[in-house]
Amino acid sequence: MGNQSEFIGDVDFIGMPTRDLLAASAFYGETLGLPRSVYMEDRNYSEFETGNVTLSVYDAEKMGLEHHVNPNAIALHVDDVEAARKLLEDRGVSFNGDTFDTGVCQMAFFTDPDGNALMLHHRYAPRTTEG
């Protein structure tokens, strides 16, 4: 079948629920340094660009939805996990444990102010797949 779906192209955005749009927007825009592409307080959402996937930060409850924290870490690519970790720690981010090295990549786990799981990630060995 190849590397393409029959009809799905890419992932356009990932939803990041918040109960405080202003604080979450400051975290994603200022703390993480992601470019903000949308901020619509009256519509209860803001969007930030990672280069290949948009992070859509939204207040689910103000949209009539239930608020559920995402416990599955979104891997944010960085060239140097330790340097990025130090920068974020200097900006007040607390990490969950030491940087984890799998033998092919490094990961450093943290959360946004609402508890949504994130990680800094860098693959340093070639990706292998099974046939």
C-alpha positions in Angstrom: 0.0 0.0 0.0 3.0 2.4 0.4 3.3 5.3 2.8 0.0 7.0 2.0 -3.5 6.3 3.2 -6.2 5.7 0.6 -7.7 9.1 1.4 -6.0 10.7 4.5 -3.1 13.0 3.7 -1.6 14.6 6.9 -2.5 15.5 10.5 -3.8 19.1 10.4 -3.9 19.8 14.1 -3.9 18.3 17.6 -6.3 19.6 20.2 -4.8 20.7 23.5 -7.6 21.3 26.1 -7.3 24.1 28.6 -9.4 25.8 31.3 -7.4 29.0 31.0 -6.8 30.1 27.4 -4.7 33.1 28.3 -2.3 31.1 30.5 -2.1 28.3 28.0 -1.4 30.7 25.2 1.4 32.3 27.2 2.9 28.9 27.8 2.8 27.7 24.2 3.8 31.1 22.7 6.2 32.5 25.3 7.5 29.5 27.3 7.8 27.1 24.4 8.4 29.9 21.8 6.0 28.5 19.2 4.6 31.0 16.7 1.0 31.8 17.3 -1.1 31.7 14.1 -4.6 32.2 15.6 -6.0 33.8 18.8 -9.7 34.1 19.1 -10.7 34.6 22.7 -14.4 35.0 21.8 -14.3 31.6 20.1 -12.2 30.1 23.0 -9.2 28.9 21.1 -5.7 29.7 19.9 -3.3 27.9 17.5 0.4 27.5 17.6 2.7 26.1 14.8 5.3 23.5 15.3 6.5 23.3 11.7 4.4 20.2 10.6 1.4 20.1 13.0 -0.7 22.8 14.5 -1.4 22.7 18.2 -4.9 23.9 18.7 -5.4 25.1 22.3 -9.1 25.3 23.2 -11.3 25.7 26.2 -13.5 22.7 25.8 -16.0 23.5 28.5 -16.7 27.0 27.0 -17.4 25.1 23.8 -19.9 22.9 25.5 -17.6 19.9 25.6 -16.0 18.0 28.5 -12.5 18.9 29.5 -10.1 15.8 29.3 -6.4 16.2 29.8 -4.3 14.4 27.2 -2.2 11.9 29.1 -0.3 10.7 25.9 2.8 12.8 25.4 3.1 14.7 22.1 6.7 14.5 21.0 8.1 17.9 20.2 11.2 17.6 18.0 14.3 19.4 19.2 17.9 19.1 17.9 19.4 19.0 21.4 17.2 17.6 24.2 19.4 18.7 27.1 19.9 22.3 25.8 16.1 22.6 25.2 15.4 21.1 28.6 17.7 23.6 30.3 16.1 26.5 28.5 12.6 25.4 29.5 13.7 24.7 33.1 15.1 28.3 33.2 11.6 29.4 32.1 9.9 27.5 34.9 9.0 24.2 33.3 9.3 21.2 35.6 10.2 17.9 34.0 9.0 14.4 35.1 12.2 12.5 35.9 15.5 12.4 34.1 15.9 12.5 30.3 15.2 9.0 29.0 17.6 7.5 26.4 16.1 4.6 24.5 19.2 3.7 22.5 17.8 5.4 19.4 16.3 8.6 20.8 16.2 10.9 23.9 13.0 12.0 25.5 12.3 14.5 28.3 8.7 14.5 29.7 6.8 17.5 31.0 3.2 18.9 30.9 1.6 22.2 30.0 -0.2 24.2 32.7 -3.4 22.1 32.3 -1.5 18.8 32.7 -1.5 17.8 29.0 1.5 15.5 28.4 4.4 16.7 26.2 8.0 15.6 25.6 11.1 17.0 24.1 12.3 14.4 21.6 15.4 13.8 19.4 16.0 10.7 17.4 19.8 10.2 16.9 19.8 6.7 15.3 18.2 5.7 12.0 14.6 4.6 12.1 14.1 0.9 11.3 10.8 -0.7 10.4 9.8 -4.3 10.2 8.6 -5.7 6.9 
